[in-house]
Amino acid sequence: MNTEKQLKFDKAYLRIAREWSKLSHCNRKQVGALIVKDRMIISDGYNGTPTGFENFCEDEEGYTKWYVLHAEANAILKVAGSTQSCKDATLYITMSPCKECSKLIHQSGIKRLVFNIDYKDNSGIEFLGKAGVEIEQIKDLED
């Protein structure tokens, strides 16, 4: 696919991920993720508590509860419970991944990461670069 057409698709998928992030019940950060393979969305996710837990992501002091799942982890776990595979897929995420999630991204076989805004720590991005994952940041999501 030519780069102009790819950029158009990348921005569209990131905009969908941004919309998906609005489903999160987290107050501090709302993050959305899509996994796309062969131009088909195979999974989605947003940050939040595990199934069966209350939807409140922060404790009484405003800190994120330790068991909140990140958007990309939720999306990868959805694929793990399906007949699909992340091998050679692209992950679109509204915020760059933390170092813990970057291990999941690499191990799941995702080959490309496209994100919008930076997480406070870029260790995850550095790790994925070393692992050979293609990384692209798109700050402007408008056409």
N, C-alpha and C positions, 0 to 999 in steps of 0.2 A: 504494500500500500504506500502511495506517495506520502511525503511528510506533511503536506498541507491537509490532505484528507485524514491522515492519522491524527493530527492535531485537532481537527474538528470533532472526531470521535472521542478523543481523550477528554476534551472540554465537556462534551455532552455527558459522558459517563461520570466525570467528576461532579457535574451539576446534579446528576441523579443521586450520587453519594451524599452530596450536601443536603438534598431534600430528605434522604433517608436518615441523616443525622438528627433531624428534627423530631424523630420518633423516640429518641433517647429521653429518659426521665432524669438524666444527670444534670445538675445545675452548673457545676464548674466548667465542664467541657461537654459538648455534644459532637460526637464523631461518627461518621458513616463510612461504610466500605462496600465495594462491589468487586466480585471476582468475575472476570470476563474471559471466555475462551472461544476462539473461532467466531468472534463478534456476537457471542451469545452470553447473556448474564447467567452464570451458573449458581451464584450465591450472593447474598447480601448480609449485612450486619450493621449493628450500631452498638455503642457501649451501653452496658447496663448490667443488672444483677442476674445471676443464673435463674433458670426456670424454677418456679416454685417459691422464690424469695420475693419479699416486698420490693417495690420498684424504686425505693429511695436509695440513691447511690452514695449519698454523703451522710456522715454521722451528725450528732448534735452540734459538734464544733465546726462543721463544714468541711471536714476532711473526707476524701473518697475512701469508702470501705475497701478493705484489702481484697475482697472476693469479687469486685466488679470486673466483668470481662470487657476487654477492649473490642472495638468494632471489628478489626481484622481477625482477631481470635474467634469471635462469634461466626464470622463468614467462613473461615477455614473449618471450624467445627461442624458447620452445617454441611459442608461438602463431605467431610469424613463420615457423616451419617447418611450419605446418599450413594448413588451408583456413579457419581461424577468423580473426576480427579482434577486436582489443581495443577498437574504437570503441564508446564509450558503456558500457563495462564497469566493474565495481567491482573494485578490488584490495584484498584482505584480507591484511594482513601483521602479523606479531607485533611488529615493531619499525619505527618510522618510518624512511622512506628517507633515505639520504645524498643529497648534492647531485647527484652523478653519476647515480644511479638516478632521481632526480626528473625529470631531463631525458628519460630513456627513458619514464617513466610518462606525462609530458605528451605527448611526440611520438607515443606509441603510440595515443593517443586515449582512454585511460582517463579517465572523467569523475568517478569517486568513489574516495576512499581511506579505508579504515577500518583503524586500527591499534591495537595494545595498549599497548606501552611506548615511551618516547622514546629515540631515538638521541642520542648525546652532542652532536650538532650539529643545530640545527633549521633550517639553511639550506634543506634540501630541502623541508621543509614550507612555509616562507615562499615559496619559489619556486612551488610548486604552488598555493598560495593566490592568488598574483598571476596565475597562468595560468588561474584559474577552475575549478580542480578542487575539488570538494566534499570536505572533510576532516572526519573524525570520529575521535576517540579514545575507545575503550571500555576502561577500566581493569579493571572487574569483569566477568569472563566467566561468572560463575554466573548462573543464572536467577533 
